[in-house]
Amino acid sequence: MAELFDRTVLKGMELRNRFVRSATNEGAANPDDGTVTDRLVHLQEELALGEVALIIPGMVYVNTQGKSRPGQTGIHSDAMIPGLERMAGAVHRHGARVVLQLAHAGANAHVPTETGHALGPSDVKLTDIRCRAMTRNEIAQTVADFAAAAVRAKEAGCDGVQLHGAHSYLLSQFVSPFFNKRTDEYGGSLENRARMPREVLRAVRAAVGPDFPVLMKINSEDYLEGGFPLDEMVPYCLMLEEDGVDAIEISGGTHFSDARFFCSRPVGTVPKEQEIYFKEAAELYKRSITVPLLLVGGVRSLRVAQDVVRSGLADYVSLCRPLIREPDLIKRWREGDIRDATCISCNLCFGPVRAGAGLYCVALERQKGKGTA
């Protein structure tokens, strides 16, 4: 029976337990050029000291057109490599592994671009910045930019990369009929809508070689009328498996979904039986897909995390918001303090990120200010 604190090997990466820090934009990079800052290094180092096995910093933009928010980390040029190397070294010194999440905002851009518009699968205006449909040449260039970014991550000493194909960013926009209204070979059927993310996966694999871990994060469903549906998840994952992905992390929801199904649900504390948001999707996945599964969404207790692994529902448990508030949560659990995570899923932590002020638990800071921490 698999256990949470088993040592495992994922595509050559030796991991000290089955806990993964699921990526979020830390908003802590240099706002001028996207380079790594001391604060960004410190955030990852705290997670490593807290005994997270696999840390996925993100989302790291592969070209300037694909930047989403102020303070986002870049991997769009070789000038980014020294800072990323310093961050990877800090993680490695404390026994953790680091996989960079490569991303492109697509239509979900919130910062001005050099062209004056965003680029995505179709003409649409989802934010204050209008999005224009990408040409075939622009698609090809973006595919090449993902591959070049993966090479930089490898050169920086990272242990792998994760392609961000969830939460209404570019790769998930292409696969979702809500965002993708194209009538060419990149639109229509699932096979066509999956073409661009599959081209990215194959290009990245070719660029980094067969032994470098390449993971992908996807939506199990969009929770949008006319969006990516649950019944397309397994066929899509079979395509990714065929293309050589090494592990898949399933999540769900978009920035444009109903608040109940937002990509980070502001639900507060919930009963144990409601902690796993994507249980049905994970069950469907495990019936057909052999690639290891990372499951994110709602886990706040050690018991539920144990059940996920022991039951075979997933191979690894991904956490994000609980580790923003308690970067030492995994160490606390391992040492015997098995109280639930203190995160209340309020989503206040994303306010500073969107403002370019960096990631931290706003609720905890407010408690400290009242002397009740």
KALINNOR-V888121 format. One line per field, one symbol per residue. phi: phi as a letter, one per 30 degrees, with the letter a starting at -180 (. if undefined). A space follows every 10 residues. Layout:
BEGIN
phi->???
END
This chain:
BEGIN
phi->.dbecddbbc hiddcdaccb dddbddicdd ddbiddcedd ddeddddddd iddbccdadc ddaddcdcbd iddcbdaddd dedddddddd dddciccbbd ccbbdhdccb becddibdba dbdabcbdcd ccdddddddd ddeddddddd ddddddiddl bbddcbhice dddddcddcc cdccdcbjde edddeddddd edddeddcjd cddbcbcbdd adhbdicdce dcddeddddd dddjdcabcc baibdcdeed bedbddcidb dedcdddcde ddddeddbcc deccccjjdb bddddddedd didadbccbb eedddbdced dedddjdcee eddchdiddd eddddicjda dddddddddc icd
END
